[in-house]
Amino acid sequence: MATEIPISTLFDLKGHVALVTGGGRGIGEAICLRLAQAGAAVAVVDMDETTAQRTAGRIADLGGKAIALQCNVAEPAADRKAVATVVGRLGGLDILVNNAGIFPFSPVTDTAPELWDRVLSVNLGGSFFLAQEAAKAMMNSGKGGSIINIASVDAFRPTGNLAHYDASKGGLVMLTRSLALELGPKKIRVNAIAPGSIDTPGAQAAMGAGASSGAKLEELLKGFLARIPLGRMGTPDDIACAALFLASPAAAYVTGTTLVVDGGYLVG
Ligand SMILES: NC(=O)c1ccc[n+]([C@@H]2O[C@H](COP(=O)([O-])OP(=O)(O)OC[C@H]3O[C@@H](n4cnc5c(N)ncnc54)[C@H](O)[C@@H]3O)[C@@H](O)[C@H]2O)c1
C-alpha cells in the first residue's frame, strides 16, 4: 500500500552512519547538520580539522553523534584511511556525501597543469576513490547504502573562467550514472545534486577573487540574481534538504539521477 512507510519514518536515519566531505563549512556543514537531525551518526571529514571539529561540536550540542576527521580527499590513501576509520569508530557506513570541492576562477589560457590536476583530483578523483571505498564497506555490510555527489549547474551550463571546474562537475554527473549502474545490484543508490548559486564562505571568496572591485562584485551578483526565477541565492540548507531526501527511505527507488537545486537558474 502507498502509505506502508509512515510519514514519521520516511526521513528517519536513526541507526545510519554518514560520511560527509567538506563538512567543516558551507554546504557540507549544512548537510552534516540535517543528516544528524534525522538521526544519523555523522563523520565530518574536512581538510581543515578545526572547522570539522566545529561542525562535530555543533552536532553534539544538538544531541547528535559526530566525529571529526582531517583528510585531503585528493589523496586516495587518505580516502581509504578515512573510510576505514569511520567503519571502525562508528560501526559501518551507510551514506557517503562527496561534497568537498574547489572552484578557483582561471581563464583557459592561464590555467596551469598544476591547477587543472588539483581541481580534477579534489572534485572528481576524491569522489571516485571515496565512492570506491564506501561501496566496499556497504557491500560488506550487506545493507547497501546511498552515495550522493555534489556536482553543480556548471555541469550543464558554464559560468566562464571555470573550464577546469566545469569539466570536473560534468565528469561527476556521468560518474554518478556509471556508479549507479554498477552498484545498483548491490543495493547501493548513487545520485548527484547540482546546486545553483549558494551563499557559502567559498562562493563569497570565489566571487570576491573573480571581481577586481566592490562595484564589479555587486554587478556580478546582480547578474546572477537576474537569471534566477526564484529571485534569490540559495542557502546551504536548500542543498542539505535535497541531500536528506536522497539519503532517506523516501528516495528508495531513486538512483542515477542528478537533482538540480538552483531556484530555476537552468530554465532561464
Ligand atoms: N556555493 C555554490 O554556489 C556552489 C554551487 C554549485 C556547486 N557547489 C559545490 O558544493 C560543494 C561545497 O561548496 P561550498 O560553496 O560549500 O564550498 P566552501 O569552500 O564554502 O566549503 C568547502 C569545504 O570543503 C573543504 N575542502 C576543500 N578541499 C578539500 C579537500 N581536498 N579535502 C577535504 N576537504 C576539502 C574546505 O576546507 C571547506 O570546508 C563544492 O563541491 C562545490 O563545487 C557550490
PDBQT file of the ligand as one rigid body, heavy atoms in Angstrom, charges set to zero:
ROOT
HETATM    1  N1  LIG A 301      28.449  27.556  -3.298  1.00  0.00    +0.000 N 
HETATM    2  C1  LIG A 301      27.964  27.392  -4.516  1.00  0.00    +0.000 C 
HETATM    3  O1  LIG A 301      27.396  28.319  -5.118  1.00  0.00    +0.000 OA
HETATM    4  C2  LIG A 301      28.078  26.051  -5.198  1.00  0.00    +0.000 A 
HETATM    5  C3  LIG A 301      27.403  25.891  -6.423  1.00  0.00    +0.000 A 
HETATM    6  C4  LIG A 301      27.483  24.662  -7.066  1.00  0.00    +0.000 A 
HETATM    7  C5  LIG A 301      28.221  23.628  -6.518  1.00  0.00    +0.000 A 
HETATM    8  N2  LIG A 301      28.877  23.817  -5.330  1.00  0.00    +0.000 N 
HETATM    9  C6  LIG A 301      29.661  22.713  -4.805  1.00  0.00    +0.000 C 
HETATM   10  O2  LIG A 301      29.304  22.463  -3.475  1.00  0.00    +0.000 OA
HETATM   11  C7  LIG A 301      30.428  21.966  -2.744  1.00  0.00    +0.000 C 
HETATM   12  C8  LIG A 301      30.635  22.784  -1.480  1.00  0.00    +0.000 C 
HETATM   13  O3  LIG A 301      30.787  24.135  -1.850  1.00  0.00    +0.000 OA
HETATM   14  P1  LIG A 301      30.788  25.332  -0.775  1.00  0.00    +0.000 P 
HETATM   15  O4  LIG A 301      30.329  26.543  -1.516  1.00  0.00    +0.000 OA
HETATM   16  O5  LIG A 301      30.117  24.909   0.463  1.00  0.00    +0.000 OA
HETATM   17  O6  LIG A 301      32.379  25.466  -0.525  1.00  0.00    +0.000 OA
HETATM   18  P2  LIG A 301      33.211  26.054   0.722  1.00  0.00    +0.000 P 
HETATM   19  O7  LIG A 301      34.512  26.467   0.134  1.00  0.00    +0.000 OA
HETATM   20  O8  LIG A 301      32.437  27.071   1.475  1.00  0.00    +0.000 OA
HETATM   21  O9  LIG A 301      33.423  24.758   1.634  1.00  0.00    +0.000 OA
HETATM   22  C9  LIG A 301      34.144  23.665   1.116  1.00  0.00    +0.000 C 
HETATM   23  C10 LIG A 301      34.705  22.823   2.246  1.00  0.00    +0.000 C 
HETATM   24  O10 LIG A 301      35.449  21.750   1.629  1.00  0.00    +0.000 OA
HETATM   25  C11 LIG A 301      36.716  21.629   2.263  1.00  0.00    +0.000 C 
HETATM   26  N3  LIG A 301      37.700  21.121   1.303  1.00  0.00    +0.000 N 
HETATM   27  C12 LIG A 301      38.201  21.741   0.214  1.00  0.00    +0.000 A 
HETATM   28  N4  LIG A 301      39.120  20.966  -0.394  1.00  0.00    +0.000 NA
HETATM   29  C13 LIG A 301      39.184  19.815   0.318  1.00  0.00    +0.000 A 
HETATM   30  C14 LIG A 301      39.943  18.633   0.190  1.00  0.00    +0.000 A 
HETATM   31  N5  LIG A 301      40.864  18.498  -0.789  1.00  0.00    +0.000 N 
HETATM   32  N6  LIG A 301      39.757  17.638   1.091  1.00  0.00    +0.000 NA
HETATM   33  C15 LIG A 301      38.859  17.787   2.102  1.00  0.00    +0.000 A 
HETATM   34  N7  LIG A 301      38.129  18.900   2.280  1.00  0.00    +0.000 NA
HETATM   35  C16 LIG A 301      38.279  19.912   1.398  1.00  0.00    +0.000 A 
HETATM   36  C17 LIG A 301      37.054  23.049   2.719  1.00  0.00    +0.000 C 
HETATM   37  O11 LIG A 301      38.017  23.025   3.770  1.00  0.00    +0.000 OA
HETATM   38  C18 LIG A 301      35.689  23.575   3.140  1.00  0.00    +0.000 C 
HETATM   39  O12 LIG A 301      35.420  23.278   4.486  1.00  0.00    +0.000 OA
HETATM   40  C19 LIG A 301      31.605  22.001  -3.718  1.00  0.00    +0.000 C 
HETATM   41  O13 LIG A 301      31.786  20.728  -4.309  1.00  0.00    +0.000 OA
HETATM   42  C20 LIG A 301      31.146  22.993  -4.774  1.00  0.00    +0.000 C 
HETATM   43  O14 LIG A 301      31.753  22.783  -6.028  1.00  0.00    +0.000 OA
HETATM   44  C21 LIG A 301      28.832  25.009  -4.663  1.00  0.00    +0.000 A 
ENDROOT
TORSDOF 0
